[in-house]
Amino acid sequence: MANTPSAPETRPDGLSAVEFRAWIERSATLLGQAREGLNSENVYPVADGDTGTNVWATVEAGRVALGGGPSTGQAPALFAQGALVGARGNSGVITSQIFAGIASGLDGGLVAALEAAQQRAWDAVAKPLPGTILTAMTSATEFAQRCEAGSAIEIARAAWSGAHRAVIDSALNPPIPEAAGVIDAGAHALERILAALVEVLDPASAPLEGITFTPASVTACEGEPDGEYEVMYLLSTEEVHKVSKLRSDLDAIGSSVIVVGDSPTWNVHIHTDDAGAAVDAGMKAGTVHRVRITTLASSAVGGTRRVITVANGAGLQEVLEASGVTVIAAFESRRVGVDEWIDAAEGAHEVLLLPHDKAGKSTADEALIVIREDGARAAVLPSRSPVQSLAAIALHDESKSFDEVLGEMTEAVAHAKYATLAVARRPFLTFAGECAAGDVLGLINGDVAVVGKSLEQAARDTAALILRDGGDLLTIVIGEGGDSALADAVAHSARTINPGIDISIIHGGQAWYPLLLGVE
């Protein structure tokens, strides 16, 4: 009888898939037990008391991604991908990269895995500081390297010892002065993860007791945050050069910038005063989803919330006002002034501004400074078209918190593709070819995609392009030079592409643009 091939043996200085899965289970348990204590130590980068929760949630997301199936050699990679997608907060994203490094280096043994984890963690942070989870990861790796010839148990215990020492040292050498005397929460979380590894590899040993928590004082928590909001989202793109550009764009508008992952999935994190701009930068790089926005700065809570947008036609104004929002009438496509945004926000404690074009975004950004100085919690959403504003407003829910609504509405803007039909006033060269004065242009997300002689044909071609990647709802807004017959023709074309698509037709009355199209 032929021998059944056996599974490849695990290196004596490595981890089996079974051991890896057990490590994750034990890590989730220890982090769950330490969560509140870790939260109490959270001073850097923002004293928002959630580091323990964020690291635990990140590990939990990876654990869920592993599922309950049999352990395989793919377990570390599956876990790392799940942790990346489910990462929460600054420390959670770094933790996901530590496990990504472990997954990539584990075939070379535990020391190689820790070295790869150290590299991935440091590469993830644009401006690293000592006394953090990064320092603890470095110390763990250096201690492990001293035992490179040892067994996995010896290496794991050495790594834990290195992290343990770095955690205690973090209170003496903090990343920021406000954290002096307080153990770094992220470093402490890593110590718990490595303690879990030792306990799994050496079950006969007593559980490794954690370091006593050092809750931050009120004074330590009084430092100014490095941005009004923490913004996180997932980005889908195969174009790595756009990811590099995104990092640069985010560095220009905020701090604590982390953009990590591999094509096609990236996790983006930033602290910034302009949540809309952070998401807008992502929209230029690829497809944005799972947007989460959290207020970091203390500001007015509760009270009157006001959603403010712009209507460039009487019909749009009527539809928007019926949705319960405050509308600035800007007919004939005139530019909305800074004072108009400020006046519309007066008396509100929470303010969401939805511009309808690039110029409106600029004046809204200026108004935002004054609105915040008046004590309101406020944000500008990255909307560039009335149809994007309509998509966001449809999700506004007074019963939800400001942060929750801001995240949901911002994601709606990011997902809503928009198109504009316009008539060229002069000849020029476009990405879609040359156009003459009087030609009809179809612009998708601001770029010319169609040049045609017939308004109806250009509208049909534009609709076909914007629906090419799918969509369940098409909004058609009729403006100056358009009519119901034109909208019906576009609707008919849309149904030939997607027979089940929902179509909403609005008589917007906007000047200059015969049709506006939105796809969700």
NORQUIJO-V508427 format. One record per residue. PSI is psi in radians with two decimals (999 if undefined). OMEGA is omega in degrees with one decimal (* if undefined). D_FIRST is the distance of its C-alpha to the first C-alpha in whole Angstrom. Layout:
BEGIN
psi=PSI omega=OMEGA d_first=D_FIRST
psi=PSI omega=OMEGA d_first=D_FIRST
END
This chain:
BEGIN
psi=2.34 omega=-178.1 d_first=0
psi=2.51 omega=177.5 d_first=4
psi=2.44 omega=175.4 d_first=6
psi=2.20 omega=-178.4 d_first=9
psi=2.38 omega=-179.5 d_first=12
psi=2.76 omega=177.1 d_first=15
psi=2.57 omega=179.7 d_first=19
psi=2.43 omega=-178.2 d_first=21
psi=2.57 omega=176.2 d_first=23
psi=2.43 omega=175.9 d_first=26
psi=2.54 omega=179.5 d_first=29
psi=-0.39 omega=178.9 d_first=31
psi=0.33 omega=-178.8 d_first=34
psi=-2.86 omega=-179.9 d_first=33
psi=2.42 omega=170.8 d_first=32
psi=2.89 omega=178.0 d_first=29
psi=-0.62 omega=178.6 d_first=29
psi=-0.76 omega=179.0 d_first=29
psi=-0.66 omega=179.1 d_first=32
psi=-0.81 omega=179.8 d_first=34
psi=-0.72 omega=179.2 d_first=34
psi=-0.65 omega=176.9 d_first=35
psi=-0.79 omega=-179.0 d_first=38
psi=-0.77 omega=179.4 d_first=39
psi=-0.78 omega=-179.5 d_first=39
psi=-0.65 omega=177.4 d_first=41
psi=-0.79 omega=179.6 d_first=43
psi=-0.68 omega=179.6 d_first=44
psi=-0.87 omega=-178.1 d_first=45
psi=-0.70 omega=178.7 d_first=47
psi=-0.64 omega=176.8 d_first=49
psi=-0.71 omega=178.5 d_first=50
psi=-0.58 omega=-175.6 d_first=52
psi=-0.03 omega=-168.7 d_first=53
psi=-0.91 omega=-176.5 d_first=54
psi=-0.68 omega=177.9 d_first=58
psi=-0.74 omega=177.4 d_first=59
psi=-0.71 omega=177.8 d_first=57
psi=-0.65 omega=-177.5 d_first=59
psi=-0.33 omega=179.8 d_first=62
psi=0.00 omega=-172.4 d_first=62
psi=1.82 omega=174.9 d_first=62
psi=-0.74 omega=-176.8 d_first=65
psi=2.49 omega=-2.4 d_first=63
psi=-0.31 omega=177.7 d_first=63
psi=2.37 omega=-179.2 d_first=65
psi=1.16 omega=-176.8 d_first=66
psi=0.16 omega=169.9 d_first=64
psi=0.71 omega=-178.7 d_first=62
psi=0.17 omega=-177.3 d_first=59
psi=-0.78 omega=179.3 d_first=57
psi=-0.78 omega=178.7 d_first=55
psi=-0.73 omega=-176.8 d_first=54
psi=-0.77 omega=179.4 d_first=53
psi=-0.76 omega=177.6 d_first=51
psi=-0.80 omega=-178.7 d_first=49
psi=-0.61 omega=178.9 d_first=49
psi=-0.81 omega=177.5 d_first=48
psi=-0.68 omega=179.0 d_first=45
psi=-0.67 omega=178.0 d_first=45
psi=-0.71 omega=176.5 d_first=44
psi=-0.67 omega=179.2 d_first=41
psi=-0.73 omega=178.3 d_first=40
psi=-0.66 omega=179.4 d_first=40
psi=-0.52 omega=177.1 d_first=39
psi=-0.56 omega=-179.7 d_first=36
psi=-3.01 omega=-177.4 d_first=35
psi=0.22 omega=-177.7 d_first=33
psi=-3.13 omega=-179.2 d_first=30
psi=2.63 omega=178.6 d_first=27
psi=2.37 omega=178.6 d_first=28
psi=2.99 omega=178.0 d_first=27
psi=-0.23 omega=179.3 d_first=28
psi=-0.04 omega=-175.2 d_first=30
psi=-0.83 omega=-179.5 d_first=32
psi=-0.71 omega=-179.8 d_first=35
psi=-0.70 omega=177.9 d_first=36
psi=-0.76 omega=179.1 d_first=36
psi=-0.82 omega=-177.2 d_first=38
psi=-0.70 omega=179.0 d_first=40
psi=-0.73 omega=178.1 d_first=41
psi=-0.68 omega=178.0 d_first=42
psi=-0.67 omega=178.5 d_first=44
psi=-0.86 omega=-176.8 d_first=46
psi=-0.59 omega=-177.0 d_first=47
psi=0.15 omega=-176.0 d_first=48
psi=2.49 omega=178.8 d_first=50
psi=2.31 omega=175.5 d_first=53
psi=2.97 omega=-179.5 d_first=56
psi=-0.91 omega=-177.7 d_first=56
psi=-0.58 omega=178.7 d_first=54
psi=-0.73 omega=179.0 d_first=51
psi=-0.76 omega=178.4 d_first=51
psi=-0.71 omega=177.1 d_first=51
psi=-0.71 omega=178.7 d_first=48
psi=-0.60 omega=179.6 d_first=46
psi=-0.55 omega=173.6 d_first=46
psi=-0.78 omega=-179.7 d_first=45
psi=-0.49 omega=174.2 d_first=42
psi=-0.71 omega=176.7 d_first=42
psi=-0.73 omega=178.1 d_first=42
psi=-0.76 omega=179.8 d_first=39
psi=-0.67 omega=-176.6 d_first=37
psi=-0.44 omega=-174.9 d_first=38
psi=-0.06 omega=-170.8 d_first=37
psi=-0.49 omega=178.0 d_first=35
psi=-0.40 omega=179.4 d_first=32
psi=0.14 omega=-179.8 d_first=34
psi=2.97 omega=-173.3 d_first=35
psi=-0.66 omega=178.4 d_first=37
psi=-0.78 omega=177.8 d_first=40
psi=-0.66 omega=179.2 d_first=40
psi=-0.75 omega=179.4 d_first=39
psi=-0.65 omega=177.2 d_first=43
psi=-0.74 omega=177.9 d_first=44
psi=-0.66 omega=178.7 d_first=43
psi=-0.73 omega=178.2 d_first=44
psi=-0.79 omega=-178.5 d_first=48
psi=-0.80 omega=-178.8 d_first=48
psi=-0.69 omega=-178.4 d_first=48
psi=-0.82 omega=-179.7 d_first=50
psi=-0.65 omega=178.4 d_first=53
psi=-0.44 omega=-175.9 d_first=52
psi=-0.44 omega=-171.3 d_first=53
psi=2.19 omega=-176.9 d_first=56
psi=-0.71 omega=-177.1 d_first=59
psi=1.35 omega=-175.8 d_first=61
psi=2.62 omega=176.9 d_first=59
psi=2.68 omega=177.6 d_first=61
psi=2.92 omega=176.6 d_first=61
psi=0.45 omega=-177.5 d_first=60
psi=-3.00 omega=176.4 d_first=58
psi=-0.50 omega=178.6 d_first=54
psi=-0.76 omega=178.1 d_first=54
psi=-0.72 omega=178.9 d_first=55
psi=-0.67 omega=178.4 d_first=53
psi=-0.70 omega=178.4 d_first=50
psi=-0.78 omega=179.8 d_first=51
psi=-0.73 omega=178.2 d_first=52
psi=-0.73 omega=-178.7 d_first=48
psi=-0.76 omega=-179.6 d_first=47
psi=-0.72 omega=177.9 d_first=49
psi=-0.68 omega=179.7 d_first=48
psi=-0.65 omega=-178.6 d_first=45
psi=-0.49 omega=178.9 d_first=45
psi=-0.35 omega=-179.7 d_first=47
psi=0.48 omega=-171.7 d_first=43
psi=-0.52 omega=-178.8 d_first=41
psi=-0.02 omega=-176.3 d_first=39
psi=-3.06 omega=178.8 d_first=39
psi=2.99 omega=178.3 d_first=36
psi=-0.67 omega=179.7 d_first=36
psi=-0.78 omega=-179.1 d_first=38
psi=-0.70 omega=179.8 d_first=40
psi=-0.76 omega=-179.6 d_first=41
psi=-0.75 omega=-179.8 d_first=41
psi=-0.67 omega=178.0 d_first=44
psi=-0.75 omega=179.2 d_first=46
psi=-0.76 omega=177.8 d_first=46
psi=-0.73 omega=179.4 d_first=47
psi=-0.72 omega=178.3 d_first=50
psi=-0.76 omega=178.1 d_first=51
psi=-0.72 omega=179.7 d_first=51
psi=-0.80 omega=-179.5 d_first=53
psi=-0.74 omega=-178.4 d_first=55
psi=-0.61 omega=179.0 d_first=56
psi=-0.84 omega=179.5 d_first=57
psi=-0.71 omega=-179.0 d_first=59
psi=-0.44 omega=-177.0 d_first=61
psi=-0.47 omega=178.3 d_first=61
psi=-0.46 omega=-179.9 d_first=64
psi=-0.47 omega=-179.6 d_first=66
psi=1.22 omega=-172.7 d_first=65
psi=2.79 omega=178.6 d_first=65
psi=-0.48 omega=178.3 d_first=64
psi=2.65 omega=-177.5 d_first=68
psi=-0.60 omega=-177.4 d_first=71
psi=-0.36 omega=-176.0 d_first=71
psi=0.07 omega=-178.4 d_first=67
psi=2.28 omega=179.1 d_first=69
psi=-0.07 omega=-178.9 d_first=68
psi=2.24 omega=176.2 d_first=65
psi=2.42 omega=179.2 d_first=61
psi=2.21 omega=-174.4 d_first=60
psi=-0.70 omega=-179.8 d_first=58
psi=-0.76 omega=177.3 d_first=55
psi=-0.72 omega=-179.9 d_first=54
psi=-0.66 omega=177.7 d_first=54
psi=-0.70 omega=178.1 d_first=52
psi=-0.68 omega=176.8 d_first=49
psi=-0.69 omega=178.6 d_first=50
psi=-0.65 omega=178.8 d_first=48
psi=-0.74 omega=179.8 d_first=45
psi=-0.54 omega=173.5 d_first=45
psi=-0.68 omega=178.0 d_first=45
psi=-0.67 omega=179.4 d_first=43
psi=-0.78 omega=179.0 d_first=40
psi=-0.76 omega=-177.8 d_first=41
psi=-0.58 omega=178.8 d_first=41
psi=-0.74 omega=-177.4 d_first=37
psi=-0.43 omega=-178.5 d_first=36
psi=1.21 omega=-174.8 d_first=38
psi=-0.31 omega=179.9 d_first=38
psi=-0.35 omega=-178.8 d_first=40
psi=2.74 omega=177.7 d_first=43
psi=2.61 omega=176.6 d_first=46
psi=2.45 omega=-179.2 d_first=46
psi=1.95 omega=-177.9 d_first=48
psi=2.46 omega=179.8 d_first=51
psi=2.85 omega=176.3 d_first=53
psi=2.47 omega=179.7 d_first=56
psi=2.31 omega=-179.0 d_first=59
psi=2.52 omega=177.9 d_first=60
psi=1.48 omega=-178.0 d_first=64
psi=2.42 omega=-179.6 d_first=65
psi=2.52 omega=176.6 d_first=67
psi=2.89 omega=177.0 d_first=71
psi=-0.70 omega=-179.0 d_first=73
psi=-0.72 omega=-179.0 d_first=74
psi=-0.46 omega=-177.2 d_first=71
psi=0.02 omega=-175.4 d_first=70
psi=-0.05 omega=-179.9 d_first=74
psi=2.65 omega=179.7 d_first=73
psi=2.38 omega=176.3 d_first=73
psi=2.81 omega=-178.3 d_first=70
psi=0.46 omega=176.6 d_first=69
psi=2.74 omega=178.6 d_first=69
psi=-0.63 omega=-173.7 d_first=70
psi=2.59 omega=162.6 d_first=66
psi=2.14 omega=-179.3 d_first=63
psi=2.25 omega=176.2 d_first=61
psi=2.48 omega=172.8 d_first=57
psi=2.85 omega=172.6 d_first=55
psi=2.49 omega=179.8 d_first=52
psi=2.28 omega=176.2 d_first=53
psi=2.06 omega=175.2 d_first=51
psi=2.56 omega=175.2 d_first=51
psi=-0.18 omega=-172.5 d_first=49
psi=1.68 omega=-174.8 d_first=52
psi=-0.57 omega=-179.5 d_first=52
psi=-0.52 omega=177.1 d_first=56
psi=-0.52 omega=176.5 d_first=57
psi=-0.71 omega=176.7 d_first=55
psi=-0.72 omega=177.7 d_first=57
psi=-0.66 omega=178.8 d_first=60
psi=-0.77 omega=178.2 d_first=60
psi=-0.78 omega=179.9 d_first=59
psi=-0.74 omega=-179.9 d_first=63
psi=-0.71 omega=-179.3 d_first=64
psi=-0.66 omega=177.6 d_first=63
psi=-0.52 omega=-177.9 d_first=65
psi=-0.30 omega=-175.7 d_first=68
psi=0.05 omega=-178.4 d_first=68
psi=-2.90 omega=-179.3 d_first=67
psi=-3.09 omega=-175.7 d_first=65
psi=0.72 omega=-177.1 d_first=61
psi=2.21 omega=174.3 d_first=60
psi=2.17 omega=173.6 d_first=56
psi=1.89 omega=-173.3 d_first=54
psi=2.83 omega=177.9 d_first=50
psi=-2.88 omega=176.9 d_first=47
psi=2.69 omega=178.9 d_first=46
psi=2.32 omega=6.3 d_first=46
psi=0.17 omega=-172.8 d_first=46
psi=2.22 omega=-178.7 d_first=47
psi=2.55 omega=175.8 d_first=50
psi=2.24 omega=-173.9 d_first=51
psi=2.34 omega=-179.4 d_first=55
psi=2.40 omega=177.3 d_first=57
psi=2.60 omega=166.7 d_first=61
psi=2.20 omega=-173.2 d_first=64
psi=2.76 omega=173.2 d_first=67
psi=-0.29 omega=-174.2 d_first=70
psi=1.49 omega=-178.8 d_first=69
psi=-0.69 omega=-179.5 d_first=66
psi=-0.73 omega=179.8 d_first=67
psi=-0.61 omega=179.0 d_first=67
psi=-0.72 omega=178.2 d_first=64
psi=-0.67 omega=178.7 d_first=62
psi=-0.70 omega=178.2 d_first=64
psi=-0.68 omega=177.0 d_first=63
psi=-0.67 omega=179.2 d_first=59
psi=-0.51 omega=177.6 d_first=60
psi=-0.37 omega=-177.3 d_first=61
psi=-0.44 omega=-177.1 d_first=58
psi=-2.66 omega=-179.6 d_first=56
psi=2.19 omega=-177.4 d_first=55
psi=2.34 omega=174.3 d_first=56
psi=2.98 omega=-175.4 d_first=55
psi=0.87 omega=179.1 d_first=54
psi=2.30 omega=174.8 d_first=58
psi=2.17 omega=-178.1 d_first=59
psi=2.23 omega=-178.5 d_first=62
psi=2.31 omega=177.2 d_first=63
psi=2.24 omega=179.4 d_first=67
psi=-0.62 omega=-177.0 d_first=67
psi=2.61 omega=174.6 d_first=71
psi=2.36 omega=-179.2 d_first=73
psi=-3.08 omega=-179.3 d_first=75
psi=2.39 omega=-180.0 d_first=77
psi=2.38 omega=178.7 d_first=75
psi=-2.74 omega=-178.1 d_first=75
psi=-2.79 omega=-176.0 d_first=79
psi=2.24 omega=173.8 d_first=79
psi=2.39 omega=179.9 d_first=76
psi=2.22 omega=173.8 d_first=78
psi=2.16 omega=-174.5 d_first=76
psi=2.28 omega=178.3 d_first=78
psi=-3.04 omega=-173.0 d_first=77
psi=2.46 omega=173.9 d_first=79
psi=2.21 omega=177.6 d_first=80
psi=0.46 omega=175.0 d_first=82
psi=2.66 omega=-175.9 d_first=83
psi=-0.66 omega=179.7 d_first=85
psi=-0.73 omega=176.2 d_first=82
psi=-0.70 omega=178.9 d_first=79
psi=-0.76 omega=-179.0 d_first=82
psi=-0.76 omega=-179.4 d_first=82
psi=-0.76 omega=-178.1 d_first=78
psi=-0.76 omega=179.0 d_first=77
psi=-0.57 omega=177.2 d_first=80
psi=-0.36 omega=177.9 d_first=79
psi=-0.04 omega=176.1 d_first=76
psi=0.25 omega=180.0 d_first=78
psi=2.86 omega=175.4 d_first=78
psi=2.26 omega=-173.0 d_first=81
psi=2.27 omega=171.4 d_first=81
psi=2.03 omega=-179.9 d_first=83
psi=2.12 omega=-179.6 d_first=85
psi=1.13 omega=-176.9 d_first=85
psi=2.85 omega=-175.7 d_first=86
psi=0.38 omega=176.6 d_first=86
psi=0.59 omega=178.4 d_first=83
psi=2.79 omega=179.4 d_first=85
psi=2.39 omega=177.3 d_first=84
psi=2.29 omega=-178.3 d_first=84
psi=2.77 omega=178.5 d_first=85
psi=-0.77 omega=-177.8 d_first=84
psi=-0.51 omega=-179.8 d_first=87
psi=-0.70 omega=176.7 d_first=86
psi=-0.77 omega=-178.0 d_first=83
psi=-0.79 omega=-179.7 d_first=84
psi=-0.71 omega=-177.9 d_first=87
psi=-0.44 omega=-178.0 d_first=84
psi=-0.14 omega=-173.1 d_first=82
psi=2.26 omega=176.8 d_first=85
psi=-0.19 omega=-179.2 d_first=85
psi=2.58 omega=177.9 d_first=81
psi=-0.40 omega=176.7 d_first=79
psi=2.27 omega=-172.4 d_first=76
psi=2.28 omega=174.0 d_first=76
psi=2.09 omega=-178.4 d_first=74
psi=2.22 omega=179.1 d_first=75
psi=1.66 omega=176.0 d_first=73
psi=2.92 omega=-178.5 d_first=75
psi=0.06 omega=175.3 d_first=75
psi=3.11 omega=-176.3 d_first=75
psi=-0.72 omega=-180.0 d_first=75
psi=-0.71 omega=178.4 d_first=78
psi=-0.63 omega=177.1 d_first=78
psi=-0.69 omega=-179.1 d_first=75
psi=-0.83 omega=-178.8 d_first=77
psi=-0.55 omega=176.7 d_first=80
psi=-0.69 omega=177.9 d_first=78
psi=-0.69 omega=177.9 d_first=77
psi=-0.74 omega=-179.0 d_first=80
psi=-0.55 omega=-176.8 d_first=81
psi=-0.66 omega=-179.3 d_first=78
psi=-0.79 omega=-179.1 d_first=80
psi=-0.72 omega=-178.7 d_first=83
psi=-0.71 omega=178.0 d_first=81
psi=-0.68 omega=178.4 d_first=79
psi=-0.46 omega=177.3 d_first=82
psi=-0.01 omega=174.1 d_first=84
psi=0.07 omega=-179.0 d_first=81
psi=2.61 omega=167.9 d_first=79
psi=2.17 omega=-171.0 d_first=75
psi=2.72 omega=178.3 d_first=74
psi=2.63 omega=173.4 d_first=72
psi=2.18 omega=177.2 d_first=72
psi=2.65 omega=-174.1 d_first=69
psi=0.70 omega=-178.3 d_first=68
psi=2.47 omega=-178.4 d_first=69
psi=0.04 omega=-176.8 d_first=71
psi=2.61 omega=175.6 d_first=72
psi=-0.56 omega=-179.0 d_first=73
psi=-0.55 omega=174.3 d_first=70
psi=-0.69 omega=177.2 d_first=68
psi=-0.72 omega=178.2 d_first=71
psi=-0.73 omega=-179.9 d_first=70
psi=-0.71 omega=-179.3 d_first=67
psi=-0.76 omega=-177.9 d_first=67
psi=-0.58 omega=179.7 d_first=70
psi=-0.37 omega=-178.6 d_first=68
psi=-0.03 omega=-178.5 d_first=66
psi=2.30 omega=-177.5 d_first=69
psi=1.97 omega=-177.7 d_first=69
psi=-0.46 omega=-176.2 d_first=71
psi=-0.24 omega=-178.5 d_first=69
psi=2.77 omega=180.0 d_first=67
psi=2.80 omega=179.1 d_first=67
psi=-0.83 omega=-178.3 d_first=69
psi=-0.74 omega=-178.3 d_first=66
psi=-0.78 omega=179.8 d_first=63
psi=-0.73 omega=179.9 d_first=66
psi=-0.76 omega=178.4 d_first=66
psi=-0.79 omega=-178.3 d_first=62
psi=-0.75 omega=-178.8 d_first=62
psi=-0.65 omega=178.1 d_first=65
psi=-0.70 omega=177.5 d_first=64
psi=-0.63 omega=177.5 d_first=60
psi=-0.71 omega=176.8 d_first=62
psi=-0.77 omega=-177.7 d_first=64
psi=-0.56 omega=-176.8 d_first=61
psi=-0.29 omega=-175.6 d_first=60
psi=1.89 omega=174.4 d_first=63
psi=2.56 omega=-178.1 d_first=63
psi=2.63 omega=178.6 d_first=67
psi=2.64 omega=-179.1 d_first=68
psi=2.30 omega=172.5 d_first=72
psi=2.21 omega=-178.5 d_first=74
psi=2.80 omega=178.0 d_first=77
psi=2.23 omega=-178.0 d_first=80
psi=2.35 omega=-179.9 d_first=80
psi=-0.25 omega=-179.7 d_first=84
psi=2.82 omega=177.6 d_first=83
psi=2.48 omega=173.1 d_first=81
psi=2.96 omega=-177.9 d_first=78
psi=2.28 omega=179.6 d_first=75
psi=3.00 omega=175.9 d_first=72
psi=-0.35 omega=179.3 d_first=68
psi=0.10 omega=179.8 d_first=68
psi=3.13 omega=-179.7 d_first=71
psi=2.56 omega=174.8 d_first=75
psi=2.63 omega=177.0 d_first=77
psi=2.84 omega=175.8 d_first=81
psi=2.30 omega=-178.3 d_first=83
psi=-0.23 omega=176.0 d_first=83
psi=2.71 omega=179.8 d_first=79
psi=2.27 omega=-179.0 d_first=77
psi=2.39 omega=171.4 d_first=74
psi=1.94 omega=-178.9 d_first=71
psi=2.24 omega=177.7 d_first=70
psi=2.13 omega=-176.3 d_first=66
psi=0.64 omega=173.7 d_first=66
psi=-0.16 omega=-178.6 d_first=69
psi=2.43 omega=179.0 d_first=68
psi=2.12 omega=-178.9 d_first=70
psi=-0.36 omega=-176.5 d_first=67
psi=2.38 omega=170.5 d_first=69
psi=2.15 omega=-176.9 d_first=72
psi=2.89 omega=177.7 d_first=74
psi=-0.49 omega=-177.1 d_first=77
psi=2.32 omega=178.8 d_first=77
psi=-0.77 omega=-178.4 d_first=77
psi=-0.77 omega=-178.8 d_first=75
psi=-0.70 omega=178.1 d_first=72
psi=-0.68 omega=179.0 d_first=72
psi=-0.73 omega=178.4 d_first=71
psi=-0.78 omega=-178.3 d_first=69
psi=-0.69 omega=179.1 d_first=67
psi=-0.75 omega=178.6 d_first=67
psi=-0.71 omega=179.9 d_first=65
psi=-0.69 omega=-179.7 d_first=63
psi=-0.75 omega=-176.2 d_first=62
psi=-0.38 omega=178.5 d_first=62
psi=-0.01 omega=-174.5 d_first=60
psi=-0.62 omega=-178.1 d_first=57
psi=0.29 omega=176.2 d_first=55
psi=3.11 omega=-178.4 d_first=55
psi=2.49 omega=-177.8 d_first=58
psi=-0.34 omega=-177.4 d_first=59
psi=2.23 omega=175.1 d_first=62
psi=2.14 omega=175.6 d_first=65
psi=2.24 omega=179.7 d_first=68
psi=2.11 omega=180.0 d_first=71
psi=2.03 omega=-176.4 d_first=74
psi=2.28 omega=179.7 d_first=77
psi=-2.84 omega=-178.2 d_first=80
psi=2.18 omega=-178.6 d_first=83
psi=-0.14 omega=176.6 d_first=83
psi=2.96 omega=178.3 d_first=80
psi=3.13 omega=-177.1 d_first=80
psi=-0.61 omega=-179.8 d_first=78
psi=-0.70 omega=178.8 d_first=78
psi=-0.76 omega=178.6 d_first=76
psi=-0.71 omega=179.1 d_first=74
psi=-0.66 omega=179.3 d_first=73
psi=-0.72 omega=178.1 d_first=72
psi=-0.73 omega=178.7 d_first=70
psi=-0.70 omega=179.1 d_first=68
psi=-0.75 omega=178.6 d_first=68
psi=-0.70 omega=-179.3 d_first=66
psi=-0.68 omega=-177.8 d_first=64
psi=-0.38 omega=173.4 d_first=63
psi=-0.46 omega=178.0 d_first=61
psi=-0.77 omega=-179.2 d_first=59
psi=1.64 omega=-176.0 d_first=58
psi=-0.43 omega=-176.7 d_first=59
psi=0.12 omega=-174.9 d_first=59
psi=2.45 omega=173.0 d_first=61
psi=2.41 omega=-177.1 d_first=63
psi=2.26 omega=176.6 d_first=67
psi=2.20 omega=179.8 d_first=70
psi=2.19 omega=-178.1 d_first=73
psi=2.33 omega=173.0 d_first=76
psi=1.57 omega=-172.1 d_first=79
psi=-0.64 omega=179.9 d_first=79
psi=0.27 omega=-179.2 d_first=82
psi=2.53 omega=177.9 d_first=81
psi=2.72 omega=171.3 d_first=83
psi=-0.59 omega=-171.7 d_first=82
psi=1.89 omega=-177.9 d_first=79
psi=-0.63 omega=178.5 d_first=79
psi=2.51 omega=165.6 d_first=75
psi=2.40 omega=179.3 d_first=73
psi=2.47 omega=175.1 d_first=69
psi=2.41 omega=179.8 d_first=67
psi=2.27 omega=176.6 d_first=63
psi=999 omega=* d_first=61
END
